[in-house]
Amino acid sequence: MDKDCKPYINEYGILPWLGKTMKWVDIFINTNLKEAGVDLTKKQMLVLKALSMRGPLPQNDLAFITERDKASLARFINTLEKKNLVARIPSATDKRINLVHLTKHGELVFQNTVPIFRKLVLQIQENIPAEELEQTARTLDKIKKNIENLKSGCNSN
């Protein structure tokens, strides 16, 4: 491997690599979805997946999934509504809460995009042995748990 391209760990550990890698993943997936004629971004696809798997969700839950504040999320959902992928419906129990539902068209678009998305993920992971992928997932899970512990004030180290 070229010395200049070799990953290195500095005083910030692997954190810079997480950010860089996610940016590269986003660009790769968004570009390839567009080239495949799919009018979705990775984040839009993740919202459709969440709604398809879990059913209607409050807007606040989608804020976490999309990493957006309330105003930005409202614009994001407006975009999905204009594409007829989702619909906002006030909660039956609390009119202050909007539940975001997947439309029939949204479900169809999601189901048609899953194979394309899956292919892109497999391309990204090509030539990486399963044990390395599993170790990476375990490491990322430990980082997540460390953050959760720090947020709750309990550092188990």
VMD Tcl script that builds the backbone (N, CA, C; Angstrom):
set m [mol new atoms 471]
animate dup $m
set s [atomselect $m all]
$s set {name element resname resid chain x y z} {
  {N N MET 1 A 0.843 -1.186 0.000}
  {CA C MET 1 A 0.000 0.000 0.000}
  {C C MET 1 A 0.881 1.240 0.000}
  {N N ASP 2 A 0.514 2.220 -0.766}
  {CA C ASP 2 A 1.256 3.476 -0.838}
  {C C ASP 2 A 1.301 4.114 0.537}
  {N N LYS 3 A 2.480 4.566 0.940}
  {CA C LYS 3 A 2.671 5.142 2.276}
  {C C LYS 3 A 1.712 6.310 2.528}
  {N N ASP 4 A 1.452 7.140 1.514}
  {CA C ASP 4 A 0.586 8.300 1.681}
  {C C ASP 4 A -0.884 7.919 1.844}
  {N N CYS 5 A -1.281 6.741 1.376}
  {CA C CYS 5 A -2.673 6.316 1.442}
  {C C CYS 5 A -2.953 5.422 2.648}
  {N N LYS 6 A -1.913 5.035 3.348}
  {CA C LYS 6 A -2.089 4.125 4.474}
  {C C LYS 6 A -2.805 4.846 5.613}
  {N N PRO 7 A -3.888 4.230 6.126}
  {CA C PRO 7 A -4.575 4.852 7.262}
  {C C PRO 7 A -3.639 4.946 8.466}
  {N N TYR 8 A -3.726 6.027 9.155}
  {CA C TYR 8 A -2.923 6.181 10.362}
  {C C TYR 8 A -3.844 6.605 11.496}
  {N N ILE 9 A -3.434 6.301 12.671}
  {CA C ILE 9 A -4.200 6.655 13.864}
  {C C ILE 9 A -3.411 7.737 14.582}
  {N N ASN 10 A -4.024 8.903 14.737}
  {CA C ASN 10 A -3.363 10.000 15.448}
  {C C ASN 10 A -3.992 10.168 16.830}
  {N N GLU 11 A -3.826 11.325 17.434}
  {CA C GLU 11 A -4.342 11.530 18.790}
  {C C GLU 11 A -5.867 11.464 18.863}
  {N N TYR 12 A -6.546 11.532 17.723}
  {CA C TYR 12 A -8.008 11.448 17.696}
  {C C TYR 12 A -8.500 10.035 17.396}
  {N N GLY 13 A -7.579 9.080 17.316}
  {CA C GLY 13 A -7.960 7.692 17.083}
  {C C GLY 13 A -8.576 7.484 15.711}
  {N N ILE 14 A -9.633 6.701 15.677}
  {CA C ILE 14 A -10.265 6.384 14.396}
  {C C ILE 14 A -11.384 7.353 14.040}
  {N N LEU 15 A -11.686 8.303 14.903}
  {CA C LEU 15 A -12.826 9.185 14.657}
  {C C LEU 15 A -12.753 9.932 13.328}
  {N N PRO 16 A -11.605 10.489 12.935}
  {CA C PRO 16 A -11.578 11.143 11.611}
  {C C PRO 16 A -11.913 10.174 10.476}
  {N N TRP 17 A -11.508 8.913 10.620}
  {CA C TRP 17 A -11.796 7.926 9.582}
  {C C TRP 17 A -13.279 7.607 9.504}
  {N N LEU 18 A -13.963 7.640 10.643}
  {CA C LEU 18 A -15.408 7.393 10.613}
  {C C LEU 18 A -16.106 8.464 9.785}
  {N N GLY 19 A -15.783 9.715 10.054}
  {CA C GLY 19 A -16.408 10.814 9.324}
  {C C GLY 19 A -16.092 10.785 7.842}
  {N N LYS 20 A -14.814 10.608 7.507}
  {CA C LYS 20 A -14.402 10.564 6.098}
  {C C LYS 20 A -15.087 9.412 5.373}
  {N N THR 21 A -15.095 8.263 6.007}
  {CA C THR 21 A -15.667 7.080 5.373}
  {C C THR 21 A -17.162 7.265 5.134}
  {N N MET 22 A -17.882 7.810 6.096}
  {CA C MET 22 A -19.317 8.020 5.911}
  {C C MET 22 A -19.581 9.020 4.789}
  {N N LYS 23 A -18.749 10.027 4.680}
  {CA C LYS 23 A -18.911 10.991 3.578}
  {C C LYS 23 A -18.706 10.287 2.237}
  {N N TRP 24 A -17.658 9.451 2.138}
  {CA C TRP 24 A -17.408 8.707 0.903}
  {C C TRP 24 A -18.573 7.762 0.587}
  {N N VAL 25 A -19.090 7.089 1.616}
  {CA C VAL 25 A -20.226 6.181 1.431}
  {C C VAL 25 A -21.430 6.958 0.909}
  {N N ASP 26 A -21.737 8.096 1.539}
  {CA C ASP 26 A -22.876 8.915 1.104}
  {C C ASP 26 A -22.736 9.317 -0.360}
  {N N ILE 27 A -21.566 9.819 -0.719}
  {CA C ILE 27 A -21.342 10.258 -2.097}
  {C C ILE 27 A -21.485 9.085 -3.067}
  {N N PHE 28 A -20.881 7.958 -2.732}
  {CA C PHE 28 A -20.945 6.775 -3.594}
  {C C PHE 28 A -22.389 6.327 -3.794}
  {N N ILE 29 A -23.134 6.184 -2.698}
  {CA C ILE 29 A -24.511 5.694 -2.793}
  {C C ILE 29 A -25.386 6.709 -3.526}
  {N N ASN 30 A -25.302 7.987 -3.157}
  {CA C ASN 30 A -26.144 8.995 -3.810}
  {C C ASN 30 A -25.866 9.081 -5.306}
  {N N THR 31 A -24.600 9.043 -5.682}
  {CA C THR 31 A -24.228 9.112 -7.102}
  {C C THR 31 A -24.763 7.893 -7.858}
  {N N ASN 32 A -24.605 6.721 -7.267}
  {CA C ASN 32 A -25.033 5.501 -7.946}
  {C C ASN 32 A -26.543 5.351 -7.996}
  {N N LEU 33 A -27.246 5.821 -6.963}
  {CA C LEU 33 A -28.712 5.809 -7.025}
  {C C LEU 33 A -29.184 6.701 -8.168}
  {N N LYS 34 A -28.584 7.878 -8.263}
  {CA C LYS 34 A -28.955 8.819 -9.329}
  {C C LYS 34 A -28.677 8.208 -10.699}
  {N N GLU 35 A -27.504 7.588 -10.858}
  {CA C GLU 35 A -27.147 6.961 -12.139}
  {C C GLU 35 A -28.085 5.803 -12.492}
  {N N ALA 36 A -28.670 5.166 -11.462}
  {CA C ALA 36 A -29.617 4.068 -11.684}
  {C C ALA 36 A -31.033 4.592 -11.940}
  {N N GLY 37 A -31.184 5.921 -11.943}
  {CA C GLY 37 A -32.496 6.512 -12.195}
  {C C GLY 37 A -33.391 6.581 -10.972}
  {N N VAL 38 A -32.803 6.415 -9.796}
  {CA C VAL 38 A -33.566 6.472 -8.550}
  {C C VAL 38 A -33.481 7.886 -7.988}
  {N N ASP 39 A -34.633 8.507 -7.796}
  {CA C ASP 39 A -34.693 9.879 -7.298}
  {C C ASP 39 A -34.755 9.891 -5.771}
  {N N LEU 40 A -33.750 9.289 -5.148}
  {CA C LEU 40 A -33.656 9.231 -3.682}
  {C C LEU 40 A -32.209 9.453 -3.275}
  {N N THR 41 A -32.031 9.990 -2.069}
  {CA C THR 41 A -30.709 10.034 -1.454}
  {C C THR 41 A -30.622 8.899 -0.446}
  {N N LYS 42 A -29.424 8.663 0.056}
  {CA C LYS 42 A -29.233 7.624 1.070}
  {C C LYS 42 A -30.108 7.907 2.287}
  {N N LYS 43 A -30.136 9.152 2.746}
  {CA C LYS 43 A -30.941 9.469 3.934}
  {C C LYS 43 A -32.432 9.298 3.666}
  {N N GLN 44 A -32.880 9.658 2.470}
  {CA C GLN 44 A -34.288 9.441 2.142}
  {C C GLN 44 A -34.600 7.945 2.140}
  {N N MET 45 A -33.684 7.158 1.604}
  {CA C MET 45 A -33.862 5.709 1.576}
  {C C MET 45 A -33.933 5.150 2.996}
  {N N LEU 46 A -33.097 5.665 3.896}
  {CA C LEU 46 A -33.114 5.181 5.277}
  {C C LEU 46 A -34.430 5.517 5.973}
  {N N VAL 47 A -35.012 6.668 5.657}
  {CA C VAL 47 A -36.320 7.027 6.224}
  {C C VAL 47 A -37.394 6.090 5.689}
  {N N LEU 48 A -37.371 5.841 4.390}
  {CA C LEU 48 A -38.348 4.905 3.822}
  {C C LEU 48 A -38.199 3.520 4.438}
  {N N LYS 49 A -36.965 3.106 4.669}
  {CA C LYS 49 A -36.724 1.794 5.290}
  {C C LYS 49 A -37.300 1.768 6.706}
  {N N ALA 50 A -37.043 2.815 7.483}
  {CA C ALA 50 A -37.553 2.861 8.855}
  {C C ALA 50 A -39.080 2.808 8.865}
  {N N LEU 51 A -39.714 3.561 7.970}
  {CA C LEU 51 A -41.174 3.573 7.911}
  {C C LEU 51 A -41.717 2.239 7.416}
  {N N SER 52 A -41.009 1.604 6.494}
  {CA C SER 52 A -41.442 0.309 5.976}
  {C C SER 52 A -41.345 -0.771 7.055}
  {N N MET 53 A -40.302 -0.703 7.866}
  {CA C MET 53 A -40.078 -1.737 8.885}
  {C C MET 53 A -40.904 -1.507 10.153}
  {N N ARG 54 A -41.025 -0.241 10.568}
  {CA C ARG 54 A -41.648 0.060 11.862}
  {C C ARG 54 A -43.043 0.645 11.764}
  {N N GLY 55 A -43.448 1.027 10.571}
  {CA C GLY 55 A -44.751 1.675 10.415}
  {C C GLY 55 A -44.625 3.164 10.667}
  {N N PRO 56 A -45.763 3.838 10.801}
  {CA C PRO 56 A -45.734 5.290 11.004}
  {C C PRO 56 A -44.891 5.679 12.220}
  {N N LEU 57 A -44.128 6.782 12.052}
  {CA C LEU 57 A -43.256 7.264 13.126}
  {C C LEU 57 A -43.495 8.750 13.366}
  {N N PRO 58 A -43.363 9.178 14.625}
  {CA C PRO 58 A -43.424 10.616 14.900}
  {C C PRO 58 A -42.262 11.331 14.207}
  {N N GLN 59 A -42.498 12.581 13.808}
  {CA C GLN 59 A -41.449 13.357 13.153}
  {C C GLN 59 A -40.190 13.403 13.998}
  {N N ASN 60 A -40.327 13.493 15.315}
  {CA C ASN 60 A -39.156 13.581 16.188}
  {C C ASN 60 A -38.258 12.350 16.061}
  {N N ASP 61 A -38.852 11.175 15.866}
  {CA C ASP 61 A -38.045 9.965 15.678}
  {C C ASP 61 A -37.245 10.050 14.379}
  {N N LEU 62 A -37.859 10.644 13.366}
  {CA C LEU 62 A -37.166 10.787 12.086}
  {C C LEU 62 A -36.041 11.811 12.180}
  {N N ALA 63 A -36.154 12.757 13.097}
  {CA C ALA 63 A -35.073 13.739 13.291}
  {C C ALA 63 A -33.793 13.015 13.683}
  {N N PHE 64 A -33.913 12.007 14.528}
  {CA C PHE 64 A -32.741 11.231 14.945}
  {C C PHE 64 A -32.155 10.455 13.766}
  {N N ILE 65 A -33.025 9.794 12.998}
  {CA C ILE 65 A -32.578 8.973 11.873}
  {C C ILE 65 A -31.854 9.820 10.828}
  {N N THR 66 A -32.377 11.015 10.571}
  {CA C THR 66 A -31.808 11.865 9.515}
  {C C THR 66 A -30.777 12.856 10.031}
  {N N GLU 67 A -30.560 12.891 11.332}
  {CA C GLU 67 A -29.596 13.810 11.952}
  {C C GLU 67 A -29.924 15.263 11.615}
  {N N ARG 68 A -31.206 15.627 11.789}
  {CA C ARG 68 A -31.659 16.975 11.445}
  {C C ARG 68 A -32.363 17.637 12.624}
  {N N ASP 69 A -32.334 18.973 12.621}
  {CA C ASP 69 A -33.116 19.717 13.600}
  {C C ASP 69 A -34.558 19.807 13.086}
  {N N LYS 70 A -35.451 20.367 13.899}
  {CA C LYS 70 A -36.874 20.375 13.544}
  {C C LYS 70 A -37.169 21.099 12.241}
  {N N ALA 71 A -36.573 22.272 12.040}
  {CA C ALA 71 A -36.847 23.042 10.822}
  {C C ALA 71 A -36.334 22.310 9.585}
  {N N SER 72 A -35.122 21.792 9.676}
  {CA C SER 72 A -34.539 21.063 8.563}
  {C C SER 72 A -35.336 19.783 8.285}
  {N N LEU 73 A -35.793 19.131 9.344}
  {CA C LEU 73 A -36.583 17.913 9.183}
  {C C LEU 73 A -37.904 18.217 8.484}
  {N N ALA 74 A -38.541 19.326 8.845}
  {CA C ALA 74 A -39.810 19.697 8.205}
  {C C ALA 74 A -39.607 19.864 6.699}
  {N N ARG 75 A -38.524 20.514 6.287}
  {CA C ARG 75 A -38.225 20.666 4.859}
  {C C ARG 75 A -37.945 19.304 4.216}
  {N N PHE 76 A -37.223 18.444 4.937}
  {CA C PHE 76 A -36.894 17.106 4.450}
  {C C PHE 76 A -38.182 16.312 4.190}
  {N N ILE 77 A -39.107 16.355 5.139}
  {CA C ILE 77 A -40.373 15.627 4.994}
  {C C ILE 77 A -41.215 16.253 3.882}
  {N N ASN 78 A -41.174 17.587 3.778}
  {CA C ASN 78 A -41.884 18.247 2.669}
  {C C ASN 78 A -41.412 17.699 1.322}
  {N N THR 79 A -40.103 17.513 1.185}
  {CA C THR 79 A -39.543 16.970 -0.053}
  {C C THR 79 A -40.089 15.571 -0.320}
  {N N LEU 80 A -40.125 14.742 0.726}
  {CA C LEU 80 A -40.644 13.375 0.568}
  {C C LEU 80 A -42.140 13.390 0.245}
  {N N GLU 81 A -42.875 14.346 0.828}
  {CA C GLU 81 A -44.312 14.469 0.526}
  {C C GLU 81 A -44.524 14.885 -0.932}
  {N N LYS 82 A -43.712 15.836 -1.411}
  {CA C LYS 82 A -43.837 16.288 -2.805}
  {C C LYS 82 A -43.583 15.149 -3.779}
  {N N LYS 83 A -42.743 14.207 -3.383}
  {CA C LYS 83 A -42.473 13.026 -4.217}
  {C C LYS 83 A -43.531 11.940 -4.006}
  {N N ASN 84 A -44.524 12.222 -3.150}
  {CA C ASN 84 A -45.601 11.278 -2.823}
  {C C ASN 84 A -45.058 9.984 -2.206}
  {N N LEU 85 A -44.000 10.117 -1.403}
  {CA C LEU 85 A -43.410 8.954 -0.742}
  {C C LEU 85 A -43.930 8.786 0.680}
  {N N VAL 86 A -44.250 9.904 1.328}
  {CA C VAL 86 A -44.761 9.876 2.702}
  {C C VAL 86 A -45.927 10.843 2.824}
  {N N ALA 87 A -46.671 10.665 3.923}
  {CA C ALA 87 A -47.755 11.585 4.270}
  {C C ALA 87 A -47.690 11.840 5.770}
  {N N ARG 88 A -47.932 13.083 6.154}
  {CA C ARG 88 A -48.006 13.447 7.578}
  {C C ARG 88 A -49.457 13.416 8.000}
  {N N ILE 89 A -49.710 12.695 9.086}
  {CA C ILE 89 A -51.065 12.600 9.616}
  {C C ILE 89 A -50.998 12.866 11.114}
  {N N PRO 90 A -51.830 13.798 11.608}
  {CA C PRO 90 A -51.818 14.072 13.052}
  {C C PRO 90 A -52.146 12.809 13.854}
  {N N SER 91 A -51.485 12.663 14.976}
  {CA C SER 91 A -51.723 11.527 15.861}
  {C C SER 91 A -53.159 11.571 16.374}
  {N N ALA 92 A -53.781 10.400 16.487}
  {CA C ALA 92 A -55.150 10.317 16.999}
  {C C ALA 92 A -55.202 10.668 18.485}
  {N N THR 93 A -54.094 10.450 19.196}
  {CA C THR 93 A -54.077 10.677 20.640}
  {C C THR 93 A -53.512 12.033 21.027}
  {N N ASP 94 A -52.688 12.636 20.164}
  {CA C ASP 94 A -52.080 13.933 20.477}
  {C C ASP 94 A -51.911 14.720 19.185}
  {N N LYS 95 A -52.787 15.686 18.969}
  {CA C LYS 95 A -52.799 16.451 17.712}
  {C C LYS 95 A -51.531 17.276 17.499}
  {N N ARG 96 A -50.716 17.438 18.537}
  {CA C ARG 96 A -49.453 18.169 18.390}
  {C C ARG 96 A -48.386 17.335 17.701}
  {N N ILE 97 A -48.630 16.031 17.630}
  {CA C ILE 97 A -47.649 15.105 17.050}
  {C C ILE 97 A -48.110 14.671 15.667}
  {N N ASN 98 A -47.232 14.841 14.688}
  {CA C ASN 98 A -47.491 14.329 13.346}
  {C C ASN 98 A -46.810 12.981 13.195}
  {N N LEU 99 A -47.566 12.008 12.738}
  {CA C LEU 99 A -46.994 10.712 12.399}
  {C C LEU 99 A -46.719 10.708 10.906}
  {N N VAL 100 A -45.548 10.255 10.543}
  {CA C VAL 100 A -45.177 10.188 9.135}
  {C C VAL 100 A -45.431 8.751 8.678}
  {N N HIS 101 A -46.263 8.650 7.646}
  {CA C HIS 101 A -46.646 7.356 7.090}
  {C C HIS 101 A -46.010 7.187 5.721}
  {N N LEU 102 A -45.699 5.964 5.371}
  {CA C LEU 102 A -45.222 5.634 4.037}
  {C C LEU 102 A -46.454 5.489 3.142}
  {N N THR 103 A -46.470 6.158 1.995}
  {CA C THR 103 A -47.575 6.011 1.058}
  {C C THR 103 A -47.404 4.706 0.280}
  {N N LYS 104 A -48.441 4.317 -0.439}
  {CA C LYS 104 A -48.334 3.121 -1.288}
  {C C LYS 104 A -47.236 3.319 -2.339}
  {N N HIS 105 A -47.178 4.531 -2.897}
  {CA C HIS 105 A -46.125 4.844 -3.869}
  {C C HIS 105 A -44.750 4.771 -3.194}
  {N N GLY 106 A -44.647 5.282 -1.957}
  {CA C GLY 106 A -43.391 5.235 -1.215}
  {C C GLY 106 A -42.939 3.812 -0.963}
  {N N GLU 107 A -43.882 2.951 -0.619}
  {CA C GLU 107 A -43.553 1.528 -0.388}
  {C C GLU 107 A -43.060 0.881 -1.676}
  {N N LEU 108 A -43.711 1.196 -2.792}
  {CA C LEU 108 A -43.308 0.642 -4.085}
  {C C LEU 108 A -41.908 1.119 -4.470}
  {N N VAL 109 A -41.655 2.419 -4.311}
  {CA C VAL 109 A -40.331 2.966 -4.619}
  {C C VAL 109 A -39.281 2.313 -3.728}
  {N N PHE 110 A -39.600 2.175 -2.442}
  {CA C PHE 110 A -38.660 1.547 -1.511}
  {C C PHE 110 A -38.353 0.112 -1.943}
  {N N GLN 111 A -39.392 -0.675 -2.189}
  {CA C GLN 111 A -39.193 -2.082 -2.570}
  {C C GLN 111 A -38.398 -2.202 -3.869}
  {N N ASN 112 A -38.623 -1.301 -4.819}
  {CA C ASN 112 A -37.880 -1.344 -6.085}
  {C C ASN 112 A -36.431 -0.895 -5.923}
  {N N THR 113 A -36.158 -0.101 -4.888}
  {CA C THR 113 A -34.810 0.429 -4.678}
  {C C THR 113 A -33.953 -0.494 -3.812}
  {N N VAL 114 A -34.577 -1.339 -3.004}
  {CA C VAL 114 A -33.833 -2.230 -2.105}
  {C C VAL 114 A -32.773 -3.043 -2.845}
  {N N PRO 115 A -33.080 -3.682 -3.971}
  {CA C PRO 115 A -32.030 -4.473 -4.640}
  {C C PRO 115 A -30.848 -3.614 -5.109}
  {N N ILE 116 A -31.120 -2.411 -5.571}
  {CA C ILE 116 A -30.058 -1.507 -6.014}
  {C C ILE 116 A -29.194 -1.115 -4.824}
  {N N PHE 117 A -29.852 -0.756 -3.722}
  {CA C PHE 117 A -29.163 -0.349 -2.494}
  {C C PHE 117 A -28.301 -1.506 -1.973}
  {N N ARG 118 A -28.891 -2.695 -1.954}
  {CA C ARG 118 A -28.169 -3.887 -1.467}
  {C C ARG 118 A -26.921 -4.138 -2.315}
  {N N LYS 119 A -27.048 -3.994 -3.639}
  {CA C LYS 119 A -25.909 -4.185 -4.539}
  {C C LYS 119 A -24.800 -3.183 -4.220}
  {N N LEU 120 A -25.172 -1.928 -3.976}
  {CA C LEU 120 A -24.177 -0.904 -3.658}
  {C C LEU 120 A -23.451 -1.225 -2.351}
  {N N VAL 121 A -24.199 -1.689 -1.359}
  {CA C VAL 121 A -23.586 -2.046 -0.075}
  {C C VAL 121 A -22.604 -3.196 -0.268}
  {N N LEU 122 A -22.999 -4.192 -1.045}
  {CA C LEU 122 A -22.093 -5.321 -1.310}
  {C C LEU 122 A -20.844 -4.866 -2.052}
  {N N GLN 123 A -20.981 -3.925 -2.982}
  {CA C GLN 123 A -19.815 -3.401 -3.694}
  {C C GLN 123 A -18.869 -2.691 -2.733}
  {N N ILE 124 A -19.433 -1.937 -1.808}
  {CA C ILE 124 A -18.613 -1.212 -0.831}
  {C C ILE 124 A -17.830 -2.184 0.048}
  {N N GLN 125 A -18.447 -3.309 0.381}
  {CA C GLN 125 A -17.829 -4.275 1.298}
  {C C GLN 125 A -17.003 -5.339 0.568}
  {N N GLU 126 A -16.928 -5.238 -0.753}
  {CA C GLU 126 A -16.191 -6.232 -1.538}
  {C C GLU 126 A -14.747 -6.335 -1.062}
  {N N ASN 127 A -14.239 -7.545 -1.045}
  {CA C ASN 127 A -12.850 -7.846 -0.661}
  {C C ASN 127 A -12.561 -7.614 0.823}
  {N N ILE 128 A -13.589 -7.476 1.623}
  {CA C ILE 128 A -13.392 -7.368 3.073}
  {C C ILE 128 A -13.937 -8.656 3.686}
  {N N PRO 129 A -13.071 -9.456 4.290}
  {CA C PRO 129 A -13.523 -10.725 4.868}
  {C C PRO 129 A -14.604 -10.508 5.941}
  {N N ALA 130 A -15.494 -11.485 6.046}
  {CA C ALA 130 A -16.608 -11.404 6.997}
  {C C ALA 130 A -16.119 -11.141 8.415}
  {N N GLU 131 A -15.004 -11.769 8.807}
  {CA C GLU 131 A -14.508 -11.570 10.182}
  {C C GLU 131 A -14.067 -10.119 10.416}
  {N N GLU 132 A -13.530 -9.466 9.377}
  {CA C GLU 132 A -13.149 -8.056 9.517}
  {C C GLU 132 A -14.384 -7.165 9.626}
  {N N LEU 133 A -15.421 -7.479 8.846}
  {CA C LEU 133 A -16.669 -6.720 8.945}
  {C C LEU 133 A -17.292 -6.896 10.333}
  {N N GLU 134 A -17.268 -8.130 10.834}
  {CA C GLU 134 A -17.821 -8.393 12.165}
  {C C GLU 134 A -17.028 -7.669 13.246}
  {N N GLN 135 A -15.699 -7.664 13.146}
  {CA C GLN 135 A -14.865 -6.958 14.123}
  {C C GLN 135 A -15.130 -5.461 14.061}
  {N N THR 136 A -15.268 -4.926 12.870}
  {CA C THR 136 A -15.565 -3.495 12.724}
  {C C THR 136 A -16.898 -3.167 13.380}
  {N N ALA 137 A -17.903 -4.007 13.143}
  {CA C ALA 137 A -19.218 -3.782 13.762}
  {C C ALA 137 A -19.120 -3.836 15.286}
  {N N ARG 138 A -18.344 -4.779 15.815}
  {CA C ARG 138 A -18.165 -4.870 17.275}
  {C C ARG 138 A -17.471 -3.623 17.816}
  {N N THR 139 A -16.449 -3.150 17.104}
  {CA C THR 139 A -15.720 -1.953 17.536}
  {C C THR 139 A -16.635 -0.731 17.523}
  {N N LEU 140 A -17.401 -0.566 16.452}
  {CA C LEU 140 A -18.325 0.571 16.371}
  {C C LEU 140 A -19.394 0.498 17.464}
  {N N ASP 141 A -19.837 -0.718 17.777}
  {CA C ASP 141 A -20.816 -0.886 18.855}
  {C C ASP 141 A -20.210 -0.472 20.198}
  {N N LYS 142 A -18.944 -0.792 20.415}
  {CA C LYS 142 A -18.271 -0.380 21.659}
  {C C LYS 142 A -18.155 1.139 21.736}
  {N N ILE 143 A -17.850 1.782 20.606}
  {CA C ILE 143 A -17.783 3.246 20.590}
  {C C ILE 143 A -19.148 3.826 20.941}
  {N N LYS 144 A -20.205 3.275 20.357}
  {CA C LYS 144 A -21.570 3.735 20.641}
  {C C LYS 144 A -21.898 3.565 22.123}
  {N N LYS 145 A -21.548 2.421 22.684}
  {CA C LYS 145 A -21.822 2.174 24.108}
  {C C LYS 145 A -21.017 3.114 24.999}
  {N N ASN 146 A -19.771 3.395 24.626}
  {CA C ASN 146 A -18.971 4.358 25.390}
  {C C ASN 146 A -19.657 5.719 25.407}
  {N N ILE 147 A -20.153 6.143 24.262}
  {CA C ILE 147 A -20.843 7.435 24.182}
  {C C ILE 147 A -22.111 7.417 25.026}
  {N N GLU 148 A -22.876 6.327 24.936}
  {CA C GLU 148 A -24.094 6.208 25.755}
  {C C GLU 148 A -23.769 6.279 27.239}
  {N N ASN 149 A -22.693 5.594 27.652}
  {CA C ASN 149 A -22.280 5.622 29.057}
  {C C ASN 149 A -21.849 7.012 29.489}
  {N N LEU 150 A -21.121 7.708 28.612}
  {CA C LEU 150 A -20.673 9.055 28.934}
  {C C LEU 150 A -21.848 10.018 29.030}
  {N N LYS 151 A -22.839 9.850 28.147}
  {CA C LYS 151 A -24.036 10.700 28.180}
  {C C LYS 151 A -24.813 10.497 29.465}
  {N N SER 152 A -24.848 9.261 29.963}
  {CA C SER 152 A -25.605 8.978 31.176}
  {C C SER 152 A -24.755 9.209 32.438}
  {N N GLY 153 A -23.490 9.557 32.241}
  {CA C GLY 153 A -22.626 9.832 33.381}
  {C C GLY 153 A -21.984 8.608 33.983}
  {N N CYS 154 A -22.096 7.474 33.312}
  {CA C CYS 154 A -21.534 6.215 33.818}
  {C C CYS 154 A -20.443 5.744 32.894}
  {N N ASN 155 A -19.215 5.954 33.265}
  {CA C ASN 155 A -18.121 5.456 32.452}
  {C C ASN 155 A -17.666 4.136 33.041}
  {N N SER 156 A -17.854 3.057 32.264}
  {CA C SER 156 A -17.558 1.711 32.779}
  {C C SER 156 A -16.090 1.354 32.682}
  {N N ASN 157 A -15.255 2.256 32.173}
  {CA C ASN 157 A -13.824 1.935 32.049}
  {C C ASN 157 A -13.097 2.197 33.333}
}
mol reanalyze $m
mol bondsrecalc $m
mol representation Tube
mol addrep $m
